[in-house]
Amino acid sequence: KPEKPQSTGIADGGLDTADADLDAEQAWWQGVVAWSFTWFVLLFLITAVPNAQWGNMKYAKFDPREHVGIGAWSACSAQYTEAMSWASAPSCTSAEASTCWAWHMGSCSSADFADTAGANEQYEESWENCTAHYQCSPAQWEAACLAGACGGSGHEAQCKNLTA
């Protein structure tokens, strides 16, 4: 690489220009990416660590359960007031699922029951009764719901809306 002649300054008629980036010729070309990534990680840690929630589960409006925050080492919610058994198996028989489903579905036999306004509330109450009190799984409730002889063309859709 040929060297450029050095100017001796203003006295000999040459003007020296200064470069603030002293190592411009040897700069690391990935420096911008590295700095961007570093700032992203730093901002992520600043926002996530104090909050301690890496995920947040929220339930449907009709579901009375509180939301759950998932952290790196714990889960928190207003519903956790004492030690809980995690992932307990549902303990509901098909007869219990049919019984708990029918509890809130007394007027289900009318011709257009599933198509009337507000029918979804009775389906929701039945679902809440089966899952909260009888410990039925959503699949067991759906099977009991589909087996029920409710009137209206929207019965199957009403059953599947809650378990989808």
Disulfide bonds with the S-S distance in Angstrom:
Cys92-Cys136 1.94
Cys100-Cys130 1.84
Cys108-Cys150 1.48
Cys145-Cys159 1.84
